[in-house]
Every structure is written in structure tokens, then in C-alpha cells.
């Protein structure tokens, strides 16, 4: 199945501020990629690396998008090493039972 990739950029360093910017700016873009409901493409969000304080809000965002999107899958990758991101994208493309997950790479 095809997967769209949305690279999230320009988030503030503080977790609360980053979450606010994600929900205000990036969530509508993610939902637009999932619309119409039968578009057929899975979605992978690619976040820049961040410290542990960002994990909870990122995981919640991905899980909620995944709940909105069946039968399509929504997952996320966090990292900045392109080779690791590419490997994770390839793995997710073949891992048809995986959705609502946040993978930290590189």
C-alpha cells in the first residue's frame, strides 16, 4: 500500500509549545492527506529528534490520527538520520499490521 510522508518542521524546543504548534499548523495538513476517507494512502509523520518530554504528545497525536483513518495506517518516525528514516519507512510499508506507533530512529 502506498504511504504519504509528512515531514514536520519548525517546532519549538519546549514540548508544550511544540505540541501547540503541531496541533495548530501540522494536524490540519495531516488530516488533509487522509481526506477523502477512501484515498487509500497510509500516512507517516516524520518528526525531528527531540528529548523525552515530546514523546507523550507525539504518540497521542499519532494514535488519535490512526483511530480516525481506518483502514489506512498512521505512524510516525522521529529522527534526523536520513538512512535510518528511509529504513523505517521501508519497514512500515511492509508492516501491514502496524498503526498508531512512534518509532525513534538514528
ZIBELVEN-V173874 format. One record per run of one state. SS is the DSSP state (h for helix, s for strand, l for the rest). FROM is the first residue (numbers start at 1). LEN is the number of residues. If there is no record, write none. Layout:
SS:FROM:LEN  SS:FROM:LEN
//
This chain:
l:1:2  s:3:5  l:8:7  h:15:19  l:34:8  s:42:6  l:48:4  h:52:18  l:70:4  s:74:5  l:79:3  h:82:13  l:95:7  s:102:3  l:105:2
//
